[in-house]
Amino acid sequence: MNGEMGQDILKVLYTEEEIAARVRELGAEMAPKFQDKRPIFISVLRGAFIFMADIVRACQVPCDVEFIAVSSYGDATASSGVVKITHDIQQDISGRHLVVVEDILDSGNTLSFLQQYFLTKGAASVTICTLLDKPERRKKAIHADYVGFAVPDEFVVGYGLDYAQKYRNLPYIGILKPEVYSN
Ligand code: PRP
């Protein structure tokens, strides 16, 4: 919690070491399932970029990596639930096993859209791996296959997660002080 960004953090939820240990566990748990499947790990930009880099190294199986970027139409604080792809994946996924890598599963709008999108494109399977899950906020019937941590409904930042594009490079996950976003 040192440094300029650290002063905006109310409480550290997960330290760098705790995150690393959990990501290693998740990777080890996933590896046997995907050993002979040559999965494509697809990171949902931007929030998942740090988790993506760590989970693919924790899951030591031959794989491809891809990146997709999406945005929700309308006001970000009251998402309409309509998701638009702003950068698409670059390869054919028909018949392939996908692991969609997210930093956080919140309302479920993003992942429920992407799951449907990938299945429509002919994916053989879509596995969802999210570092954080906020089950209380769910609006869509979507379930993550692999979850790092279930978190309370607080404003969390760090390890990829932002507030107004800031704090993504904090090495830990923390709760943002309310005064930072209520001004
Ligand atoms: C966040 C997060 C997920 C999505 C989850 O992205 O990275 O993609 O919201 O919310 P949902 O379950 O309610 O759809 P955000 O739109 O903040 O963009 P970012 O990844 O660039 O931070």
py3Dmol code that shows the C-alpha trace and the ligand (Angstrom):
import py3Dmol

protein = """\
ATOM      1  CA  MET A   1       0.000   0.000   0.000  1.00  0.00           C
ATOM      2  CA  ASN A   2       2.972   2.265  -0.468  1.00  0.00           C
ATOM      3  CA  GLY A   3       3.334   4.767  -3.260  1.00  0.00           C
ATOM      4  CA  GLU A   4       0.967   7.203  -4.840  1.00  0.00           C
ATOM      5  CA  MET A   5      -1.558   4.633  -6.042  1.00  0.00           C
ATOM      6  CA  GLY A   6      -1.377   2.683  -2.796  1.00  0.00           C
ATOM      7  CA  GLN A   7      -2.671   5.680  -0.862  1.00  0.00           C
ATOM      8  CA  ASP A   8      -6.011   5.298  -2.643  1.00  0.00           C
ATOM      9  CA  ILE A   9      -6.424   1.738  -1.396  1.00  0.00           C
ATOM     10  CA  LEU A  10      -8.682   1.146   1.609  1.00  0.00           C
ATOM     11  CA  LYS A  11      -7.680  -2.458   2.150  1.00  0.00           C
ATOM     12  CA  VAL A  12      -5.620  -5.118   0.401  1.00  0.00           C
ATOM     13  CA  LEU A  13      -7.866  -8.083  -0.424  1.00  0.00           C
ATOM     14  CA  TYR A  14      -5.250 -10.368  -1.966  1.00  0.00           C
ATOM     15  CA  THR A  15      -1.514  -9.841  -1.857  1.00  0.00           C
ATOM     16  CA  GLU A  16       0.811 -10.474  -4.771  1.00  0.00           C
ATOM     17  CA  GLU A  17       1.908 -13.732  -3.103  1.00  0.00           C
ATOM     18  CA  GLU A  18      -1.659 -14.915  -2.465  1.00  0.00           C
ATOM     19  CA  ILE A  19      -2.616 -14.240  -6.080  1.00  0.00           C
ATOM     20  CA  ALA A  20       0.459 -16.060  -7.382  1.00  0.00           C
ATOM     21  CA  ALA A  21      -0.279 -19.105  -5.201  1.00  0.00           C
ATOM     22  CA  ARG A  22      -3.921 -19.249  -6.305  1.00  0.00           C
ATOM     23  CA  VAL A  23      -3.038 -18.830  -9.987  1.00  0.00           C
ATOM     24  CA  ARG A  24      -0.542 -21.689  -9.698  1.00  0.00           C
ATOM     25  CA  GLU A  25      -3.280 -23.871  -8.174  1.00  0.00           C
ATOM     26  CA  LEU A  26      -5.744 -22.998 -10.925  1.00  0.00           C
ATOM     27  CA  GLY A  27      -3.189 -23.728 -13.637  1.00  0.00           C
ATOM     28  CA  ALA A  28      -2.299 -27.081 -12.115  1.00  0.00           C
ATOM     29  CA  GLU A  29      -5.997 -27.955 -11.818  1.00  0.00           C
ATOM     30  CA  MET A  30      -6.664 -27.085 -15.458  1.00  0.00           C
ATOM     31  CA  ALA A  31      -3.622 -28.740 -17.019  1.00  0.00           C
ATOM     32  CA  PRO A  32      -4.790 -32.400 -16.947  1.00  0.00           C
ATOM     33  CA  LYS A  33      -8.123 -31.439 -18.532  1.00  0.00           C
ATOM     34  CA  PHE A  34      -6.430 -29.694 -21.449  1.00  0.00           C
ATOM     35  CA  GLN A  35      -3.281 -31.797 -21.830  1.00  0.00           C
ATOM     36  CA  ASP A  36      -4.188 -33.294 -25.200  1.00  0.00           C
ATOM     37  CA  LYS A  37      -6.625 -30.639 -26.411  1.00  0.00           C
ATOM     38  CA  ARG A  38      -4.352 -27.828 -27.628  1.00  0.00           C
ATOM     39  CA  PRO A  39      -6.685 -25.209 -26.121  1.00  0.00           C
ATOM     40  CA  ILE A  40      -6.871 -21.593 -27.205  1.00  0.00           C
ATOM     41  CA  PHE A  41      -6.651 -19.262 -24.227  1.00  0.00           C
ATOM     42  CA  ILE A  42      -8.618 -16.123 -25.082  1.00  0.00           C
ATOM     43  CA  SER A  43      -8.032 -13.086 -22.910  1.00  0.00           C
ATOM     44  CA  VAL A  44     -10.760 -10.462 -22.652  1.00  0.00           C
ATOM     45  CA  LEU A  45      -9.045  -7.083 -22.881  1.00  0.00           C
ATOM     46  CA  ARG A  46      -8.103  -5.044 -21.164  1.00  0.00           C
ATOM     47  CA  GLY A  47      -8.602  -6.142 -17.560  1.00  0.00           C
ATOM     48  CA  ALA A  48      -7.493  -9.758 -18.024  1.00  0.00           C
ATOM     49  CA  PHE A  49      -4.089  -9.084 -19.557  1.00  0.00           C
ATOM     50  CA  ILE A  50      -2.072  -9.654 -16.383  1.00  0.00           C
ATOM     51  CA  PHE A  51      -4.020 -12.733 -15.267  1.00  0.00           C
ATOM     52  CA  MET A  52      -3.683 -14.123 -18.796  1.00  0.00           C
ATOM     53  CA  ALA A  53       0.108 -13.843 -18.715  1.00  0.00           C
ATOM     54  CA  ASP A  54       0.224 -15.701 -15.403  1.00  0.00           C
ATOM     55  CA  ILE A  55      -2.408 -18.406 -16.044  1.00  0.00           C
ATOM     56  CA  VAL A  56      -0.904 -19.585 -19.340  1.00  0.00           C
ATOM     57  CA  ARG A  57       2.434 -20.057 -17.589  1.00  0.00           C
ATOM     58  CA  ALA A  58       0.762 -21.822 -14.664  1.00  0.00           C
ATOM     59  CA  CYS A  59      -1.043 -24.209 -17.031  1.00  0.00           C
ATOM     60  CA  GLN A  60       1.804 -25.984 -18.789  1.00  0.00           C
ATOM     61  CA  VAL A  61       0.077 -27.496 -21.822  1.00  0.00           C
ATOM     62  CA  PRO A  62       0.599 -26.795 -25.519  1.00  0.00           C
ATOM     63  CA  CYS A  63      -1.807 -23.964 -26.349  1.00  0.00           C
ATOM     64  CA  ASP A  64      -2.532 -20.944 -28.522  1.00  0.00           C
ATOM     65  CA  VAL A  65      -3.235 -17.477 -27.190  1.00  0.00           C
ATOM     66  CA  GLU A  66      -5.734 -14.975 -28.529  1.00  0.00           C
ATOM     67  CA  PHE A  67      -7.117 -11.619 -27.409  1.00  0.00           C
ATOM     68  CA  ILE A  68     -10.570 -10.161 -27.778  1.00  0.00           C
ATOM     69  CA  ALA A  69     -11.734  -6.692 -26.774  1.00  0.00           C
ATOM     70  CA  VAL A  70     -15.330  -5.787 -26.027  1.00  0.00           C
ATOM     71  CA  SER A  71     -17.248  -2.788 -24.835  1.00  0.00           C
ATOM     72  CA  SER A  72     -20.721  -2.383 -23.438  1.00  0.00           C
ATOM     73  CA  TYR A  73     -23.006   0.029 -25.205  1.00  0.00           C
ATOM     74  CA  GLY A  74     -24.162   3.053 -23.272  1.00  0.00           C
ATOM     75  CA  ASP A  75     -23.369   4.273 -19.809  1.00  0.00           C
ATOM     76  CA  ALA A  76     -20.705   2.092 -18.218  1.00  0.00           C
ATOM     77  CA  THR A  77     -22.191   2.452 -14.751  1.00  0.00           C
ATOM     78  CA  ALA A  78     -25.599   1.211 -15.878  1.00  0.00           C
ATOM     79  CA  SER A  79     -24.650  -1.286 -18.534  1.00  0.00           C
ATOM     80  CA  SER A  80     -27.341  -1.998 -21.100  1.00  0.00           C
ATOM     81  CA  GLY A  81     -26.174  -5.584 -21.336  1.00  0.00           C
ATOM     82  CA  VAL A  82     -25.443  -5.172 -25.030  1.00  0.00           C
ATOM     83  CA  VAL A  83     -21.854  -6.062 -25.807  1.00  0.00           C
ATOM     84  CA  LYS A  84     -19.894  -4.997 -28.880  1.00  0.00           C
ATOM     85  CA  ILE A  85     -16.654  -6.552 -30.115  1.00  0.00           C
ATOM     86  CA  THR A  86     -14.013  -3.871 -30.701  1.00  0.00           C
ATOM     87  CA  HIS A  87     -11.131  -6.242 -31.508  1.00  0.00           C
ATOM     88  CA  ASP A  88     -11.819  -9.776 -32.640  1.00  0.00           C
ATOM     89  CA  ILE A  89      -9.733 -12.941 -32.419  1.00  0.00           C
ATOM     90  CA  GLN A  90      -7.512 -13.678 -35.392  1.00  0.00           C
ATOM     91  CA  GLN A  91      -7.927 -17.406 -35.999  1.00  0.00           C
ATOM     92  CA  ASP A  92     -10.572 -19.968 -36.843  1.00  0.00           C
ATOM     93  CA  ILE A  93     -11.911 -21.514 -33.647  1.00  0.00           C
ATOM     94  CA  SER A  94     -14.227 -24.129 -35.154  1.00  0.00           C
ATOM     95  CA  GLY A  95     -13.756 -27.455 -33.434  1.00  0.00           C
ATOM     96  CA  ARG A  96     -11.339 -25.944 -30.911  1.00  0.00           C
ATOM     97  CA  HIS A  97     -11.447 -26.023 -27.128  1.00  0.00           C
ATOM     98  CA  LEU A  98     -11.426 -22.507 -25.705  1.00  0.00           C
ATOM     99  CA  VAL A  99     -10.500 -21.170 -22.294  1.00  0.00           C
ATOM    100  CA  VAL A 100     -11.881 -17.669 -21.872  1.00  0.00           C
ATOM    101  CA  VAL A 101      -9.750 -15.757 -19.380  1.00  0.00           C
ATOM    102  CA  GLU A 102     -11.375 -12.904 -17.460  1.00  0.00           C
ATOM    103  CA  ASP A 103     -10.297 -10.737 -14.564  1.00  0.00           C
ATOM    104  CA  ILE A 104     -13.804 -10.441 -13.105  1.00  0.00           C
ATOM    105  CA  LEU A 105     -17.247 -11.937 -13.596  1.00  0.00           C
ATOM    106  CA  ASP A 106     -19.778  -9.350 -12.482  1.00  0.00           C
ATOM    107  CA  SER A 107     -23.257  -9.074 -14.068  1.00  0.00           C
ATOM    108  CA  GLY A 108     -22.272 -11.833 -16.489  1.00  0.00           C
ATOM    109  CA  ASN A 109     -23.209  -9.755 -19.546  1.00  0.00           C
ATOM    110  CA  THR A 110     -19.743  -9.938 -21.105  1.00  0.00           C
ATOM    111  CA  LEU A 111     -19.155 -13.639 -20.614  1.00  0.00           C
ATOM    112  CA  SER A 112     -22.641 -14.735 -21.518  1.00  0.00           C
ATOM    113  CA  PHE A 113     -22.339 -12.795 -24.774  1.00  0.00           C
ATOM    114  CA  LEU A 114     -18.870 -14.206 -25.496  1.00  0.00           C
ATOM    115  CA  GLN A 115     -19.834 -17.772 -24.660  1.00  0.00           C
ATOM    116  CA  GLN A 116     -22.680 -17.589 -27.162  1.00  0.00           C
ATOM    117  CA  TYR A 117     -20.484 -15.861 -29.743  1.00  0.00           C
ATOM    118  CA  PHE A 118     -17.789 -18.537 -29.557  1.00  0.00           C
ATOM    119  CA  LEU A 119     -20.286 -21.404 -29.673  1.00  0.00           C
ATOM    120  CA  THR A 120     -21.944 -19.844 -32.717  1.00  0.00           C
ATOM    121  CA  LYS A 121     -18.528 -19.759 -34.376  1.00  0.00           C
ATOM    122  CA  GLY A 122     -18.245 -23.508 -33.831  1.00  0.00           C
ATOM    123  CA  ALA A 123     -16.037 -23.876 -30.755  1.00  0.00           C
ATOM    124  CA  ALA A 124     -15.961 -27.468 -29.488  1.00  0.00           C
ATOM    125  CA  SER A 125     -16.105 -26.236 -25.888  1.00  0.00           C
ATOM    126  CA  VAL A 126     -15.945 -22.967 -23.972  1.00  0.00           C
ATOM    127  CA  THR A 127     -14.410 -23.086 -20.503  1.00  0.00           C
ATOM    128  CA  ILE A 128     -14.551 -19.962 -18.378  1.00  0.00           C
ATOM    129  CA  CYS A 129     -11.708 -19.059 -16.076  1.00  0.00           C
ATOM    130  CA  THR A 130     -12.051 -15.888 -14.029  1.00  0.00           C
ATOM    131  CA  LEU A 131      -9.760 -14.607 -11.345  1.00  0.00           C
ATOM    132  CA  LEU A 132     -12.540 -12.865  -9.434  1.00  0.00           C
ATOM    133  CA  ASP A 133     -16.222 -13.643  -9.168  1.00  0.00           C
ATOM    134  CA  LYS A 134     -18.881 -11.328  -7.724  1.00  0.00           C
ATOM    135  CA  PRO A 135     -21.849 -13.707  -7.559  1.00  0.00           C
ATOM    136  CA  GLU A 136     -24.105 -11.165  -5.823  1.00  0.00           C
ATOM    137  CA  ARG A 137     -24.097  -8.984  -8.928  1.00  0.00           C
ATOM    138  CA  ARG A 138     -25.105 -11.632 -11.436  1.00  0.00           C
ATOM    139  CA  LYS A 139     -27.849 -10.808 -13.947  1.00  0.00           C
ATOM    140  CA  LYS A 140     -27.190 -13.549 -16.498  1.00  0.00           C
ATOM    141  CA  ALA A 141     -27.219 -17.283 -15.871  1.00  0.00           C
ATOM    142  CA  ILE A 142     -23.530 -17.876 -16.327  1.00  0.00           C
ATOM    143  CA  HIS A 143     -21.188 -19.999 -14.300  1.00  0.00           C
ATOM    144  CA  ALA A 144     -17.386 -19.925 -14.293  1.00  0.00           C
ATOM    145  CA  ASP A 145     -15.629 -23.288 -14.441  1.00  0.00           C
ATOM    146  CA  TYR A 146     -12.543 -21.974 -12.654  1.00  0.00           C
ATOM    147  CA  VAL A 147     -12.642 -19.135 -10.112  1.00  0.00           C
ATOM    148  CA  GLY A 148      -9.656 -17.647  -8.322  1.00  0.00           C
ATOM    149  CA  PHE A 149     -11.527 -15.854  -5.555  1.00  0.00           C
ATOM    150  CA  ALA A 150     -15.171 -14.998  -4.838  1.00  0.00           C
ATOM    151  CA  VAL A 151     -15.203 -11.341  -3.795  1.00  0.00           C
ATOM    152  CA  PRO A 152     -17.700  -9.104  -2.014  1.00  0.00           C
ATOM    153  CA  ASP A 153     -19.480  -6.351  -3.919  1.00  0.00           C
ATOM    154  CA  GLU A 154     -16.772  -3.727  -3.384  1.00  0.00           C
ATOM    155  CA  PHE A 155     -14.848  -1.571  -5.847  1.00  0.00           C
ATOM    156  CA  VAL A 156     -11.749  -3.663  -6.473  1.00  0.00           C
ATOM    157  CA  VAL A 157      -8.671  -2.591  -8.424  1.00  0.00           C
ATOM    158  CA  GLY A 158      -5.201  -3.871  -9.221  1.00  0.00           C
ATOM    159  CA  TYR A 159      -3.704  -6.866 -11.042  1.00  0.00           C
ATOM    160  CA  GLY A 160      -5.380  -5.695 -14.264  1.00  0.00           C
ATOM    161  CA  LEU A 161      -8.526  -4.158 -12.771  1.00  0.00           C
ATOM    162  CA  ASP A 162      -8.937  -0.419 -13.137  1.00  0.00           C
ATOM    163  CA  TYR A 163     -10.812   2.622 -12.049  1.00  0.00           C
ATOM    164  CA  ALA A 164     -10.871   5.141 -14.950  1.00  0.00           C
ATOM    165  CA  GLN A 165      -7.966   3.177 -16.498  1.00  0.00           C
ATOM    166  CA  LYS A 166      -5.775   3.631 -13.400  1.00  0.00           C
ATOM    167  CA  TYR A 167      -4.446   1.062 -10.875  1.00  0.00           C
ATOM    168  CA  ARG A 168      -4.174  -1.821 -13.385  1.00  0.00           C
ATOM    169  CA  ASN A 169      -0.470  -2.178 -12.584  1.00  0.00           C
ATOM    170  CA  LEU A 170      -0.838  -2.550  -8.825  1.00  0.00           C
ATOM    171  CA  PRO A 171       0.617  -5.997  -8.106  1.00  0.00           C
ATOM    172  CA  TYR A 172      -2.090  -6.787  -5.526  1.00  0.00           C
ATOM    173  CA  ILE A 173      -5.900  -6.546  -5.492  1.00  0.00           C
ATOM    174  CA  GLY A 174      -7.371  -3.951  -3.188  1.00  0.00           C
ATOM    175  CA  ILE A 175     -10.572  -2.138  -2.343  1.00  0.00           C
ATOM    176  CA  LEU A 176     -10.564   1.446  -3.587  1.00  0.00           C
ATOM    177  CA  LYS A 177     -11.340   4.192  -1.078  1.00  0.00           C
ATOM    178  CA  PRO A 178     -14.874   5.467  -1.806  1.00  0.00           C
ATOM    179  CA  GLU A 179     -13.702   9.096  -1.855  1.00  0.00           C
ATOM    180  CA  VAL A 180     -11.606   8.305  -4.925  1.00  0.00           C
ATOM    181  CA  TYR A 181     -14.620   7.491  -7.096  1.00  0.00           C
ATOM    182  CA  SER A 182     -17.369   9.501  -5.407  1.00  0.00           C
ATOM    183  CA  ASN A 183     -15.872  12.931  -6.147  1.00  0.00           C
TER     184      ASN A 183
END
"""
ligand_1 = """\
22
PRP
C -14.863 -5.579 -16.887
C -14.199 -6.948 -16.789
C -15.114 -7.834 -17.575
C -16.474 -7.194 -17.366
C -17.231 -7.952 -16.340
O -14.452 -4.981 -18.066
O -12.895 -6.942 -17.297
O -14.773 -7.877 -18.931
O -16.251 -5.855 -16.926
O -18.466 -7.365 -16.106
P -19.851 -8.056 -16.488
O -19.834 -9.447 -15.918
O -20.841 -7.154 -15.783
O -20.007 -8.028 -17.970
P -14.554 -3.427 -18.328
O -15.766 -3.149 -19.154
O -14.401 -2.686 -17.039
O -13.286 -3.176 -19.267
P -11.738 -3.477 -19.013
O -11.557 -4.978 -19.080
O -11.058 -2.769 -20.127
O -11.378 -2.937 -17.654
"""
view = py3Dmol.view(width=600, height=400)
view.addModel(protein, "pdb")
view.setStyle({"model": 0}, {"cartoon": {"style": "trace"}})
view.addModel(ligand_1, "xyz")
view.setStyle({"model": 1}, {"stick": {}})
view.zoomTo()
view.show()
